Amino acid sequence: MAQTIVEKIFSRRCKKEVSAGEVVMAPVDGAMMHDITGPLAIEKFYEMGGSQVFDPSKVIMLFDHQTPADSLNAAENQKKMREFGKEQKILNYDIREGVCHQVTLEKGRVCPGDIIIGGDSHTCTYGAVGAFATGVGSTDLGFALRYGCLYFRVPESIRADVCGRFAHRVNAKDLILNIIKDITVDGATYQAVEFTGETFSSMSMPGRMTCCNMAIEMGGKAGIVPPDKITEEYLRGRVSCGFSDLKSDSEASYSSWRHYDVTDLVPQVAVPHNVDQVVDVCDVAGTPVDQVFIGSCTNGRFEDLQEAAEVLGDRSFSEDVRVLIIPASRPEYLKALRAGLIERFVEAGALVEAPCCGPCMGGSFGLIASGEVSFSTSNRNFKGRQGSVDGKVYLGSAATAAATAITGSISDPREV
């Protein structure tokens, strides 16, 4: 029977042939927990009679959402998780490493063909290396910690086939926003989005991470890029994985097969308050902003910071804009530091913070007040996402964010 890559992954892990729509109990190869959803997952683990997690080496623990602890409640939650980690002999990256999704991949905790769950909706990022990765609730995470498996309905797949070469200052963030505009915020509900085509075949791992990260913004259960030489190169030195042929069969069945050409794509912007409300940058150019945030698990990698620095050049950021730059992880921060980017950003007027989620979910620092406007490289622009429900959040690439920070209003990075 012809199968999609996702059906193949579940078939291999369940050791029987399965098809989309079937409900299976599948083993998990990794379970990620952070400081927001982790404490409740631990409670559920104990409520289910847990005494020892299924495999400490497969549990990924770190703190990134409220780090360093910004309240007594956050401090207590992190203390609870530290104690659990020591008790269970789990390697805890604590506050040292950065945003969970970046850290999980760069620490080599995911291989192609794995089934990975995480207590965070953007766990789908790990599909960039050819894994089936999905976010789950704290109860499901607690169950997996206890038993090492979880019930899944094997999802159908949407195939997004992309061709063409990006124009100057247009990149993967613009592509995924354009795809979300087409599929809509619920058009891929409980489906896997498989990214294929010549554009993805030549796309760097950071770009693949960006696209898989935002599969959830279409309602997707997962995003996935078939593993190839780029995947193998990225994982080399991080983890030893078997690189058997893992791709969809040519006759595999998809719920839909969509085609995109990036040749004429221009910078895209998601306007408040939904991620699928996407327009060309020229349609909102000139909109004043109060804050620009460059970072997050979507676009906080060195390549994003480098692009922002190239747009900035030897200029300064607008004095009317608060500019927050937050690398996604310690290694990404060090790359930027050694390349001189951090110094350039600080000279230009930005606040460069230690690797963490920052203002992305509106639960820590860098929040916007009522009536204020944020331009962000993150993944969500819902009401209240970065602070006041009376604020507005626009989403775009690091290049567009940098251009906006320079002028003080939303700007086309090709024209700045």
C-alpha positions as CSV (number, residue, x, y, z in Angstrom):
1,M,0.0,0.0,0.0
2,A,1.4,3.4,-1.0
3,Q,2.0,5.6,2.1
4,T,2.9,9.1,3.0
5,I,6.0,9.8,5.1
6,V,3.8,10.2,8.2
7,E,2.1,6.8,7.6
8,K,5.5,5.2,7.2
9,I,6.7,6.7,10.5
10,F,3.8,5.3,12.4
11,S,3.9,2.0,10.7
12,R,7.6,1.6,11.6
13,R,7.2,2.6,15.2
14,C,4.0,0.5,15.7
15,K,5.6,-2.4,13.8
16,K,2.5,-2.9,11.6
17,E,1.1,-1.2,8.5
18,V,-1.2,1.7,9.5
19,S,-3.1,4.2,7.5
20,A,-4.4,7.8,8.0
21,G,-7.5,7.7,10.2
22,E,-6.4,4.7,12.3
23,V,-6.1,5.2,16.1
24,V,-2.9,3.6,17.4
25,M,-1.0,3.4,20.6
26,A,2.5,4.4,19.5
27,P,5.8,4.6,21.5
28,V,7.4,8.0,21.7
29,D,11.1,8.6,21.1
30,G,11.2,11.8,23.1
31,A,9.0,13.9,25.4
32,M,9.8,17.6,25.9
33,M,8.7,19.6,28.9
34,H,9.2,23.2,29.8
35,D,8.5,25.6,32.7
36,I,4.9,26.4,31.7
37,T,3.3,23.0,31.0
38,G,5.8,20.8,32.8
39,P,4.6,21.3,36.4
40,L,1.1,20.1,35.5
41,A,2.5,17.2,33.6
42,I,4.4,16.1,36.6
43,E,1.3,16.3,38.7
44,K,-0.5,14.1,36.2
45,F,2.4,11.7,36.2
46,Y,2.1,11.1,39.9
47,E,-1.7,11.0,39.8
48,M,-1.4,8.1,37.4
49,G,0.7,6.2,39.9
50,G,4.0,7.1,38.3
51,S,7.2,6.5,40.3
52,Q,9.8,6.4,37.5
53,V,9.6,8.0,34.1
54,F,9.6,5.5,31.2
55,D,13.2,6.4,30.1
56,P,15.0,9.4,31.6
57,S,17.2,9.7,28.5
58,K,14.2,10.4,26.3
59,V,12.8,13.2,28.5
60,I,13.9,16.7,27.4
61,M,13.6,19.3,30.2
62,L,14.4,23.0,30.1
63,F,13.0,26.4,31.1
64,D,12.4,29.1,28.5
65,H,9.1,30.8,28.9
66,Q,9.6,32.8,32.1
67,T,13.4,32.8,32.5
68,P,15.0,33.9,34.6
69,A,12.0,33.4,36.9
70,D,10.0,36.6,36.7
71,S,7.6,35.9,39.6
72,L,7.4,33.8,42.7
73,N,5.0,31.5,41.0
74,A,7.5,30.9,38.2
75,A,10.3,30.4,40.6
76,E,8.3,27.7,42.5
77,N,7.4,26.0,39.3
78,Q,11.0,25.8,38.2
79,K,12.1,24.6,41.6
80,K,9.5,21.8,41.3
81,M,10.8,20.8,38.0
82,R,14.4,20.9,39.1
83,E,13.6,18.5,42.0
84,F,11.7,16.2,39.6
85,G,14.6,16.2,37.2
86,K,17.1,15.2,40.0
87,E,14.7,12.6,41.4
88,Q,14.2,11.0,37.9
89,K,17.8,11.4,36.8
90,I,16.7,13.6,33.8
91,L,19.2,15.8,32.1
92,N,17.8,19.3,32.8
93,Y,19.1,22.1,30.5
94,D,17.4,24.5,33.0
95,I,17.7,28.2,32.0
96,R,21.1,27.9,30.3
97,E,20.4,26.9,26.7
98,G,17.4,28.9,25.3
99,V,14.1,28.2,23.6
100,C,12.9,24.6,23.8
101,H,12.4,23.9,20.1
102,Q,15.8,25.3,19.1
103,V,17.6,23.5,21.9
104,T,15.9,20.1,21.3
105,L,17.1,20.1,17.7
106,E,20.6,21.5,18.2
107,K,21.3,19.1,21.1
108,G,20.6,16.2,18.8
109,R,17.5,14.9,20.6
110,V,15.6,14.2,17.4
111,C,16.2,11.8,14.5
112,P,14.4,11.4,11.2
113,G,11.5,8.9,11.6
114,D,11.1,9.6,15.4
115,I,7.8,10.3,17.1
116,I,8.3,13.2,19.4
117,I,5.8,14.9,21.7
118,G,6.2,18.1,23.6
119,G,4.1,20.2,26.1
120,D,4.1,23.1,23.6
121,S,2.1,23.6,20.4
122,H,5.2,24.5,18.4
123,T,6.8,21.1,18.9
124,C,6.0,20.6,15.3
125,T,9.3,22.4,14.6
126,Y,11.2,19.1,14.8
127,G,9.6,18.0,11.6
128,A,12.3,20.0,10.0
129,V,14.6,16.9,10.4
130,G,12.0,14.4,9.2
131,A,10.4,13.5,12.5
132,F,6.7,13.3,13.4
133,A,6.6,15.9,16.1
134,T,3.5,17.3,17.8
135,G,2.4,19.3,20.8
136,V,0.2,17.7,23.4
137,G,-1.5,18.8,26.6
138,S,-0.1,18.3,30.1
139,T,-2.3,15.3,30.8
140,D,-1.1,13.5,27.7
141,L,2.5,14.5,28.5
142,G,2.1,13.1,32.0
143,F,0.7,9.8,30.5
144,A,3.7,9.6,28.1
145,L,6.2,10.2,31.0
146,R,4.5,7.3,32.8
147,Y,4.1,4.8,30.0
148,G,6.4,5.9,27.2
149,C,3.6,5.9,24.6
150,L,0.5,7.7,23.6
151,Y,-2.7,7.3,21.6
152,F,-2.7,9.0,18.2
153,R,-5.0,9.2,15.3
154,V,-2.7,8.8,12.3
155,P,-3.2,12.1,10.4
156,E,-4.0,12.6,6.8
157,S,-1.4,14.8,5.0
158,I,-1.6,17.9,2.9
159,R,1.3,18.2,0.5
160,A,2.7,21.7,-0.1
161,D,5.0,21.5,-3.1
162,V,7.1,24.6,-3.6
163,C,9.3,25.6,-6.6
164,G,11.3,28.7,-7.5
165,R,14.1,30.8,-6.0
166,F,13.5,33.5,-3.4
167,A,14.0,37.1,-4.5
168,H,16.3,39.4,-2.5
169,R,15.1,39.9,1.1
170,V,12.3,37.3,0.7
171,N,12.7,34.1,2.7
172,A,11.1,31.1,4.4
173,K,9.0,33.2,6.8
174,D,7.4,35.0,3.9
175,L,6.7,31.6,2.3
176,I,5.0,30.1,5.3
177,L,2.9,33.1,5.9
178,N,1.8,32.9,2.3
179,I,1.0,29.2,2.7
180,I,-1.0,29.9,5.8
181,K,-3.0,32.6,4.0
182,D,-3.9,30.0,1.4
183,I,-4.7,27.1,3.7
184,T,-6.2,29.3,6.5
185,V,-5.9,28.9,10.3
186,D,-8.1,25.8,10.4
187,G,-7.6,24.4,6.9
188,A,-5.1,21.7,8.1
189,T,-6.8,20.8,11.3
190,Y,-5.3,17.5,12.6
191,Q,-3.4,17.0,9.4
192,A,0.3,16.8,8.7
193,V,1.7,19.4,6.3
194,E,4.4,17.8,4.2
195,F,6.7,20.4,2.6
196,T,8.3,19.2,-0.7
197,G,9.7,20.6,-4.0
198,E,12.8,22.1,-5.3
199,T,12.6,25.1,-3.0
200,F,12.7,22.9,0.1
201,S,15.3,20.7,-1.3
202,S,17.7,23.6,-1.3
203,M,16.4,25.3,1.8
204,S,18.6,25.6,4.8
205,M,17.7,23.9,8.1
206,P,16.8,27.2,9.7
207,G,14.3,27.9,6.9
208,R,12.8,24.4,7.3
209,M,12.5,24.9,11.0
210,T,10.6,28.2,10.4
211,C,8.1,26.5,8.1
212,C,7.5,23.4,10.3
213,N,7.2,25.6,13.4
214,M,4.2,27.4,11.9
215,A,2.3,24.3,10.7
216,I,0.3,24.5,13.9
217,E,-0.9,28.0,12.7
218,M,-2.9,26.2,10.0
219,G,-4.4,23.8,12.6
220,G,-1.8,21.2,11.6
221,K,-0.9,18.3,13.8
222,A,2.6,18.3,12.4
223,G,4.8,19.8,9.7
224,I,7.5,17.7,8.1
225,V,10.2,17.9,5.5
226,P,11.5,14.6,4.1
227,P,15.1,14.1,5.4
228,D,17.9,14.5,2.8
229,K,21.6,15.5,2.6
230,I,20.9,18.9,4.3
231,T,19.3,17.0,7.2
232,E,22.2,14.6,7.4
233,E,24.7,17.5,7.4
234,Y,22.8,19.3,10.2
235,L,22.6,16.3,12.4
236,R,26.2,15.2,11.9
237,G,28.1,15.7,15.1
238,R,24.9,16.1,17.0
239,V,23.4,12.6,17.0
240,S,23.9,9.4,15.1
241,C,20.8,8.6,13.1
242,G,20.1,6.0,10.5
243,F,19.4,7.7,7.2
244,S,17.3,5.0,5.4
245,D,15.1,6.2,2.6
246,L,12.2,8.0,4.3
247,K,9.9,9.7,1.9
248,S,6.3,9.4,0.7
249,D,5.5,6.9,-2.0
250,S,4.7,8.5,-5.4
251,E,1.2,7.0,-5.3
252,A,0.5,8.1,-1.7
253,S,-2.8,9.6,-1.0
254,Y,-3.2,13.2,0.2
255,S,-6.2,15.2,1.4
256,S,-4.9,18.0,-0.9
257,W,-1.9,18.7,-3.0
258,R,-1.0,22.4,-3.2
259,H,1.6,24.1,-5.4
260,Y,3.4,27.3,-4.7
261,D,6.1,29.3,-6.7
262,V,8.2,31.7,-4.7
263,T,9.7,33.4,-7.8
264,D,7.5,36.4,-7.5
265,L,6.8,36.3,-3.8
266,V,7.3,39.6,-2.0
267,P,7.7,40.2,1.8
268,Q,4.6,39.1,3.6
269,V,3.0,40.5,6.8
270,A,0.3,38.9,9.0
271,V,-2.0,41.6,10.3
272,P,-4.0,41.6,13.5
273,H,-5.5,39.5,14.8
274,N,-5.1,36.2,12.9
275,V,-2.1,34.5,11.4
276,D,-3.9,33.9,8.1
277,Q,-4.7,37.6,7.6
278,V,-1.6,38.0,5.4
279,V,-0.9,40.8,3.0
280,D,2.0,42.1,0.9
281,V,4.2,44.4,2.9
282,C,3.3,47.3,0.6
283,D,-0.4,47.1,1.8
284,V,0.6,48.0,5.4
285,A,3.8,50.0,4.7
286,G,3.8,53.2,6.8
287,T,2.0,51.7,9.8
288,P,3.7,53.2,12.9
289,V,5.0,50.7,15.5
290,D,6.1,51.0,19.1
291,Q,8.1,47.8,19.5
292,V,10.0,45.4,17.2
293,F,10.8,41.9,18.5
294,I,13.4,39.8,16.6
295,G,13.6,36.3,18.0
296,S,11.5,33.3,19.1
297,C,11.5,29.7,18.1
298,T,10.4,30.8,14.6
299,N,13.1,33.3,13.7
300,G,15.7,33.7,16.4
301,R,18.5,31.8,14.7
302,F,21.9,33.2,13.6
303,E,20.7,33.4,10.0
304,D,17.8,35.7,11.0
305,L,20.0,37.9,13.1
306,Q,22.5,38.1,10.2
307,E,19.8,39.1,7.8
308,A,18.6,41.8,10.2
309,A,22.1,43.1,10.6
310,E,22.6,43.3,6.8
311,V,19.4,45.3,6.5
312,L,20.6,47.6,9.4
313,G,24.0,48.2,8.0
314,D,25.7,51.1,9.7
315,R,22.5,52.9,10.6
316,S,20.6,53.2,13.9
317,F,17.2,52.0,14.9
318,S,14.5,54.6,15.3
319,E,14.4,56.3,18.7
320,D,10.6,56.0,18.6
321,V,10.8,52.2,18.6
322,R,11.7,49.7,21.4
323,V,13.8,47.0,19.7
324,L,14.2,43.7,21.4
325,I,16.5,41.1,20.0
326,I,16.6,37.6,21.6
327,P,18.7,34.8,20.0
328,A,16.9,31.4,20.2
329,S,19.7,29.6,22.0
330,R,23.1,30.0,23.6
331,P,25.0,28.7,20.5
332,E,23.0,31.0,18.2
333,Y,23.8,33.9,20.6
334,L,27.5,33.0,20.6
335,K,27.6,32.9,16.8
336,A,26.0,36.3,16.6
337,L,28.4,37.6,19.3
338,R,31.5,36.3,17.5
339,A,30.3,37.7,14.2
340,G,30.0,41.2,15.8
341,L,26.2,41.3,15.4
342,I,25.4,41.8,19.1
343,E,27.7,44.8,19.3
344,R,26.2,46.2,16.1
345,F,22.6,45.8,17.4
346,V,23.5,47.4,20.8
347,E,25.2,50.3,19.1
348,A,22.1,50.8,16.9
349,G,19.9,51.1,20.0
350,A,18.5,47.6,20.6
351,L,18.2,45.6,23.8
352,V,19.7,42.2,23.3
353,E,18.4,39.7,25.8
354,A,19.6,36.2,26.9
355,P,18.1,33.3,24.9
356,C,14.5,32.7,26.0
357,C,10.9,33.2,24.7
358,G,10.8,36.8,25.8
359,P,7.6,38.6,24.9
360,C,6.4,36.0,22.4
361,M,3.5,34.6,24.6
362,G,2.9,37.7,26.6
363,G,3.9,36.0,29.9
364,S,7.3,37.6,30.6
365,F,9.1,40.8,29.7
366,G,8.7,43.1,26.7
367,L,4.9,43.4,26.8
368,I,3.0,46.0,24.9
369,A,0.4,48.3,26.4
370,S,-3.1,49.2,25.2
371,G,-3.1,50.9,21.9
372,E,0.6,49.9,21.2
373,V,1.8,48.1,18.1
374,S,4.4,45.4,17.9
375,F,6.1,44.0,14.8
376,S,7.4,40.6,15.6
377,T,9.2,37.7,13.9
378,S,7.3,35.2,16.2
379,N,4.4,33.0,15.2
380,R,1.2,34.4,16.6
381,N,-0.6,37.7,16.6
382,F,-3.8,36.9,18.6
383,K,-5.3,39.5,20.8
384,G,-3.2,39.7,24.0
385,R,-0.5,37.5,22.6
386,Q,2.3,40.0,23.5
387,G,0.6,42.0,26.3
388,S,-2.6,44.1,26.3
389,V,-5.7,42.8,24.5
390,D,-6.0,46.3,23.1
391,G,-2.6,46.1,21.5
392,K,-1.8,44.9,18.0
393,V,0.8,42.5,16.7
394,Y,2.0,42.2,13.1
395,L,4.2,39.3,12.0
396,G,6.9,39.1,9.4
397,S,10.5,38.1,8.7
398,A,13.6,39.3,10.4
399,A,14.5,41.4,7.3
400,T,11.1,43.2,7.4
401,A,11.4,43.6,11.2
402,A,14.8,45.2,10.9
403,A,13.6,47.6,8.2
404,T,10.6,48.5,10.4
405,A,12.8,49.1,13.4
406,I,15.0,51.5,11.3
407,T,12.1,53.6,10.0
408,G,9.7,53.4,12.9
409,S,6.9,52.1,10.7
410,I,6.3,48.9,8.8
411,S,8.6,49.0,5.8
412,D,9.6,46.9,2.8
413,P,13.2,45.5,3.5
414,R,14.0,45.8,-0.2
415,E,13.5,49.5,-0.1
416,V,15.3,50.4,3.1
